[in-house]
Amino acid sequence: MNQIAKDKKSNLHVSLTDSPDRASVRLGKDFYDDRSGVKHKLVEFVTDGGGVNNQFYYGDDATLRYSLCIGDGGIPLYSIPEEPVVMFHIQQDNEQYAKFEQSDEWSRWSKGEIRLAWQSNETIVYELSPGYTNHIDLFVRPDLFLEMANKYSVLRELAMEVKTAQNGNLDLFVSNPDGSIHLFATEMLHELQRYEMSTQRFQHLCECLLLRSMGIVLPVEPLAPDAVQREKHLDWSDFDDSLFQFDDDDEEDDDDDLFTPYQDYLLDNLKAYGKEELVHKFYAARTAFYELKGDYLKNKKLLKKLKEGYLLLMEDSGELLAEAYFSMALGLDAQTEKFLFDDREKHILRDAIICIMNQCFALRTVKPEQVNLYNKWSKKPYFPKLEITEFESMMEIIGLQLNIDVSEWGDTKESTAVFCEHLQDQLGGFRSFSNFMGRDENNKPQVLVELYHKLMHNLSDELTITDEGEIKKSDIIRILDHAYDSNDPIQLLLIEIEYFSHDVNYVKMQGEDKIRYWIIALEDRSKELHKQMEMLEKDRLFRLIHIYEQSPAGLLAVDQLACSEKETYENITESLLIIVKGMADCATKEIVLGIAKSMIIA
């Protein structure tokens, strides 16, 4: 077997670091060093433009690693095992790319996907997307995995790779037939956080986690009545809470099912405050939230206005420059039919073409032929972001004629809710009062149901019936319906805050639990708004806002910039087209490589 012998008492170490050098692996800090049970280690470090928080849990033959990564995107991280391992990966939030270090083939791992692979002792390289990226990795020693494969035939195909192959395939996708895997992972992390755990129970839970993703639901042994709580608790404030979704098939309608682990942690902390202090915190959080929301919507509206004037003055110079870039990339691509390039030279051409195409994509709406050229040279397929207005336009082409205005909400969950509800109306007709009349209430937390009914009753004037008997509902009702369908208490709480918390007497009537829920909802949505603001600021034309606000000339300064950049674009376009024309007559590949290198530098 392709593995090395290992002392069963030693920990199974698989690091996640920003360096491919195995000697530079950070050791971290042991918080719970119970030699007879599961040990916990925290490893945190800062990268260029971001940071990584790793929580490790070590058993005898299995290790679980929870990773929260925050950054600008494009940051390479290296998952380095000290010995051969089978890797089980749950992509809980955002997306990332992955490949074996010695391979050029990248795999795209999207949110919610689950992967199972024979990693052996090879390093896996992750490249992160911008923002928050969360995932869980479970690493299992080959001997334990083969024992499991002997019991469960669904694992035997991979077991053959473990026995015979140097490493496996990172594209092996594991389905999640009952949708409960994320909830189970949450519960498992909860228990690891709060209780001392034996290595036997840890191995049992790891086995349940792996097999549940394959459609095999093992009975979970109950937590022992005399389970010992940990003296120290993890700081869950570093954990992203957007990754865990609600499970509609959960058997219990307990209020705890409303919130994620991080939100539960915050709620526990808020229990230290009395009613008066909670109300004060709520008003402070509400003020901060409305200020942040106002700033975001103001900047988004202003940017849209400045863009329209800027692009009007730029005329078609951006499109022509993009087309010139594309012609340059096509010219370099065509040289492979004229000259024989070695691997090093092909690498130069690839870098140049990818660099040129990125310039092209930044200037215009992406076209299929451009994506095809990009994908021909890039190991990672190009996935353009589909804005809601682009999606609406696409749907109109096939005849749905969606008339949706989400400008009031921005790129938020509210806009998504409004859009989805409008789309449902177009595709399936208007949804009646089935929610209000009790549809699916048995599968929902009681607090969620009661809040939904209360809001529907108090906002009944947002529903109207026309003379023709057609039911019309406002966007607020659409948001309510969407929140109820998706078991989203945060959105329901925010609507309650928006419409009723300005009444001082209404606030006074609420219990301490409701005030705590309001604070959690405001903090959750503030966190999302901060992300949206960061994305807005990354827009290549966001600089127009700075010019508009800082220059006494205001709009005139933006217009002057547009005229100046239009002239620059035209000059660059002219130069590129001269190079493209001359490249067709290149006599040597050295000239071609020189042109390619100059484009990389540019």
N, C-alpha and C positions, 0 to 999 in steps of 0.2 A: 504494500500500500504506500502511496506517495504521501508519507507523513513522518514526523519524528516522534520518538518516544518522549513522554512528558510525565513528570511527577504529578500524580493526581492531587496532591495537596497544594500545589502551586496555583496561583491565579492565572486565568486566561486573559492575557493583555492584548488589546487591539486599540491603539491610540488613534486620535484624530488631531492632526496638527497641520500647520501651514508650511512645513518643510518636508521634502522627500527624504531627508537624511534620517535614517533610523537612529543614529546616535544622538540626535537632537530632541528626541521625544521627551515631552514634559512629564514629570512624575506626578505632579498634582499633590493634593492634600487628602489624607484619609480622615474622614469625619467620624465614621463608626468602625472601629477596628476590632470587631468582635471575632476572634480567631475561630470560634466554633460556629459562626453563622455567616450571613452575607455581609460583605464589606462594601462600604460606599466611598467613592473618591470623587472629588470635584476638581476639574481642570479647566481653567479659564485663561484665555490669552487674547491679545489685540492683534488684528491683522491690518494691512493697508486698507483703510476705508471701512473697517468693521471690527467685529469681535465674535468670539466663540465661547459658549458655555457648554461643557460636557459633564454629565452626571453618569458615573460608572457604578454598576452593581455587580460584584464578583461572587460567583458560586464556585463549585468544584470544577465542573466541566462546561459551564456556560457563563457568559457575561452579557449583561444588557447595558447599552449605552444610549442615553437620551441626549440629543444635541440640539441646541438652539444657536443658530448662526444669524448674525445681523451684519449687513454690509451693502456696498454699492453694486454688487454683482461682479461676476467674472473672477472671483477670488478662488484660487485652487486650494483645496484641502486634501490631505493624504491620510487614508485609513490604512494603518500599518499594523499587521499582526506579528506577534513574536513567534508564532507557530501556525501550522495549517488549521484553518477554521472553515466551517460552513456559515455563510452569512445570510441572515433573514432581515430584510429592510422594509420599514413602513414609512412611506413618504407622507407626512401628516400635514404639511403646509407648504405652499408655494411649489416650486419645481427645481430640479437641478439636473445636471448632466453627470454621467459617471463612465469611467473606463478603467481597464487595467493599465497600470503605469507603462507597460511596454507595448501597449496597443495604440493604434490610431483611431479605432472605432469607438465613437461615443454613443451612449444610450441616454435617452431622455426619460427621466423619472418624474411623472406628474403627480400633483396632489392627489392623495387617496390611494395611489398604486402601492402594491406590495410585491416585493421581489425576493426570490430565494436563489442562492447561487453558491457554488463551490469556489470559495475564494482561495483556498490553499494558503500558502504563505505569501501570496502576491499582494502588492500595494494597490489599492483602488484610489483613483483620483476623482474627487468631486469638484465640479465647477458650479458655484451657487448663482441663483438669480438675485436680482436686487430686492432689498427689504428683508423680511423675516423668513427664515427657512428652518423648519423643524422636522426631525425624523428620529425614529427609534431603530437601532440596530441590535439584533440578537445574534451573538456569536456562539457557536456550539463546536466542541471538539469532535473530530470525525468518529471516534469510537462511540460516543453517545448518540450521534446522528445515525450511525449504522444500526445501533440497538433499536432505535425508534423505527427505522426502515424495516427491520425484521417484523415489527408488530403492525405496521401500517403500510400497506402496499402503495399508497399514494406517494410515498417518499422514495420508492425503490429506483425510479428512473434516475433521480439525482444521486442516489447511493452508488449507482454504477459509475457515474462521473467521479465521485469521491474515490472509488477504488482504482480507477484507470487513468483519469485525465490529470494533466498538470494543473489546470484550473477550468472553471466552467464558463457559462454564458450569462452576462449581466442582463440580457433581455428576457430571461425567464420570468413571466408574469404569473403571479398567483392571484386567483380570483377571491372575492370576499362575498360568498353567496347570501349570507344573512345580514350583512351590514353591521354586525356587532363587534367587529374586531377592534375598532377604535375605542369603543366604550370599555371593552375588556382591558385594553392597554391602559386606559385611564385608571380603572379600578386597581390594576396591578401596581401602577406607580404610586397610587394612594397608599396601598398597603406597605410598599417598600419605604415610603416616606415616614409613616407613622408607627410602624412596628418593627421590632427585631424579628429577623426571619432566618429560619434554618436553611441550610443549603439544600436539604431534601425538598422543602416546600418551594423554594425558589426554582429548583429544577422542574417540579410538578407544574408550576405556573408557566414557566417558559415553554414546556411541552404543550400545555393547553393553548397558549398564545399562537404557537406555530401551527398546530393542527386545526384550530378554529379557522384560520385563514384558508385552509384547504377543504373546509366544509365538514370537518369532523369535530363535533362538539363533545369534548370530554367532560364528565362531571367534575366540577371544581370542589376540592375538599374544603369544607368550611374553615374559617379562621378559628383557631383554638380559643376556647373561652378564657384561658389564662395567658393569652398572648401578651407579651411585654411591650409596652409603648416605649419608643425611643426617648431618651432624655433630651436629645436635640432634634429639631425639625429642620427640614430643608427650607431654604428661602425660595418659595415659589414665585417671588416677584420677578425673577429672571426668566420665567417660563412664558412662552407665548400662548395665550388662551384661545386663539381662534381655530386651533387645529382640531379640537375634539367636538364632534357633532353629536346631536341627540339621537337616541335610538328609539324609533317609534314602537319597537316590539318589546321594550323593557317591561318587565312584569309588575314592577312596583311604581305607583304614582306618588313617590315621595318628593317633597319639596327640594331635597338635595339634588334631584335629577335635573333641576332647572339650570344649574350653573356648572361651569367648568372647574377643574381643580384650583386654578389660580383665583377664580372668583370666590370659591368657597374659602380659600385661604384669607382673602381680603374681608369677607363677611365675618369670619372668626375674629379677625383683628378689630373690626368695628364693634363687636359686642362689648368691648371694654368701655364704650362711651354711653352716657345716658341720653335721654330723649332730647334735652336742650342742646347738648353738644352735637348730636347727630343732625339736628335741624340746621345748626350753624354751618356744619360741614357741607350739608346738602346745598344750601344757598350759595356758599363759596364755589362749590363744584359746578353748579348750574351757571353762575356768572362766567366762570372761566370757559366753560363749554360754549356758551353763546358767543363770547368774544372770539374764540378760536374758529367757530363755524362762520361767523361774520367775516373774519379776515380771509378765510379760505374762499368763500363765495365771492367776496369783493375782488380778490386777486384773479380768480378764474374768469369772472365777467370782464375785468379790465384787460386781461391778457387776450381774451377773445376779440375785444374791440381793437386793441393795438395790432393784433395779428392781421385783422381784416384790412386796416389801412396800410400796414407794411407790405402785405402781399399784393395789394392793389398797385402800389407804386413799383414793386419789383417786377410786375407784369409776368412774362413767361421766362424771365432770366433763370429762375431756379429750375424750371422744367428742362430748359435747354442745357444747363450745366449738368443736371442729372443724366440727361441723355448722352452728353459728352463723356461723362464718367463711365457710363455703361458701354459706350463704343470703345473706350480705352480698355476696359476689362475684356470685351470680346476680342479686341486686337491681340492682347497678351495670350488669351486662350487659343487663338488660331495659330500662334507660333509653335505650339506643340506638334502641329502637323508638318511644319517646315524643318524643325531642328530636333535632334535627339538630346534631351536633357537628363542629367543624372538626378539622383534623389535629392542632393543638396540644392541643385538648381531648381528642381520642381518645387522645393520648399519655398524658395525665394518668390517664384511665380505665384504660388498659393497665397503667401502673405500679402503680396501686392494686389492680387485680385480681390481678396477678402477686404482689404483696406479700402480699395476703390469702391466696391459695392456698398460698403457701410456708408461712404460719403453719398452715394447715389440714393440709398434708402432714406437718408436723413433729409433729402431735398424734395421727395415726391412720393405719391402713393405707389406702393410696391406693385409691380406687374409680374405675372407668372413667369415670363421668360427671364426676368432678372433673378427671381428666386431659383429657377432651374440652374442658372449659371453659378449662383452662390453655392447651392447645394452640391454641385459637381466638384467644387474645390474645397469646400468646408467639410470637416468631419461631423459637424453639428448642424442639422437642418435648421433653416431659418423659419422662425415662427413669429410672424408679425402680430402685434397687439391689435385686437379688433375692438375699436371704440364703439360705443353704443350707437352713435350716429351712422357709422359705417355699416353696422349690423342692420339698422333700420333701412338703410338704402338697399342693402342686399335683399332684404325681405320684400321690399317694394317691387324689386325686379321680378319676383315670382308671383306678384299680384296681390299681396296682402295689404298694401297701402297703409302701413302703420302711421298713425298721426300722434306721435308721443313727444311730449315736451317735458324733459326732466331737468331743465336748466335750473329750476328752483332748488333742486336737491344736490346737484353736482355729481361727482363720481363716488357716490356713497351707497350704502345698503338700501337707503330709501329709493334711490333711482333704479337700482336693480329690481326692487320689489314692484315699483310702478310699471316698469318695462315688462316684467314677467307676467303680471296680472293683465296688462293690455294684450300681450301676446296670447295668453290663454283665452281671452275673450274672442280674439280673431280666429284662433284655431279651433276652439271647441265651443264657442258660444258663451253667453254670460252665465256665470256661476250663481245659483240662487242663494237663498238664505240657509243652505244646508249646514254651514258652520254654526250659525246662530241657533239653529234648531237642534244641535247636539251631535252632528256628524263626527264620528271618531273620538268622542270625548272619553270613552273608556280607555283609550290608549295614550291619554295625555295627562300630565301632572295637573292636579286639581286647581292649584294656584293659577296656572296658566289659563285654564278654562274659565275660572271665575273672573279673572282680569279681562279676558277677551269679551265675555258677555257684558261686563260692566261698561267697558269702553264702547261697545256697539250700542248699548242702550243710551249712553250719554251723548253719543255722536250720531244719533238717528237722523238728525237734520242733514247729515252729509249724504243721505240716501233719498232719492226723489223718484217719483213715478210720473211719466209723461202722460198726456191725454190718450196716447195710443197704447198705454199699459206697459211701456218699456221701462225697466228699472235702470236708473242712472246712479252711479256711485262716484264719489270724489276720489282723488288720489290717496287721501288719508284712509279711506275704507279699503282701498286696494292694498295699502301698506299693512293695515290690520289683518286682512285675510292672509296675506303672504307670510306675515310673522306667525300667525296661528298655524298655518299649514306646515311651516318649517320648524315649529317648536322653538321660536326665538323670543324669550322673555324680555331681552334687552330692548327690542324694538317696541314691544307693547308698553314697557315702562317709560320709554322716551316719549311716546305719544301721550301717556298720562301726564308726564311732567310738562309737556308742551301746552296742553290744553287746560290743565286743572291746577297745577302747582302755583300759579300766580294768585290764587285765592288763598289768603293766609289761613282762613278757617278750615279749608280743605286739608292743608298741610297739618294743622293741629289735630285733625281727626285721625290721622294715620298712626298706626302703631310703629314701634321701633323697627320691626322687621321690614316694613314697607320703606321706611326712610333709608335703611341700609341698602335695600334693593335699588332704590333710586340712585344712591351714590355710586354703586357698582355699575349701573347702566351708563351714567354720565362719564365715568372713567373709561369704560370700554369704548364708547363712541369717540371720546376725545383721543384715545390712542389711535383709532382708525383715521380720524381727521389729521393727526400728525403725519401719518403715513401718506395720506393723499396730498398734503401740503408738500411733503418731500418730493413726491413724484411730479407735482406741478412745477416745483422749482428746478427740476431736471429737464424741463422742456427747453429745447435749444433756443427758443425765442423769449424765454422768461426774462432775459436781460432787458427786453423792451420796457418792462415795468420799472426797472431800476433807472433807465435813462429818462423815462417819462416823469418819475417822481423826483429825481435828483437834479434835473436840468430846469432852469427857470423858463426855458422855452417850451417845455411840456411836449405836446403833440408835434410841434414843429421840429423838435430835436429828433423824434422818432422818424419823421418824414425825411429829414436830412440824412439820417443813418441809412434809410432804405435806398435813397438815391445813390449814396456812396457805395453801398454794397452791391447795388445793381450794376454799377460800372465795374466793380471788382469781379463779379460773376461773369460778366461779358468778356472781360480780358482773359480770365482763366479758361472759359469755354473756347475762345479763339486759340489759345495756346494748346489746349488738349487736342483739338481737332487737327492742328498742324502735326502734332506728334503721332496721332492715330494714322494720318495719311502717310507720314514718312515711315511708320513702322511696317507698313505693307511691303516696303522695298528693302527692309533690313537684310544685309548680306551675311551677317554673323550673329550667332546667338549671344555673343558677348554684349552687343549693342542692345539686344532685347533685355538681357539681365540688368544692364545699366539703367534702362528705362524703368524696369520693375523696381529696382532698389530706390530710385528717385521718388517713385510713387509711395513707397513705404515710409520714407523720410518725410515726405510732404504730409 
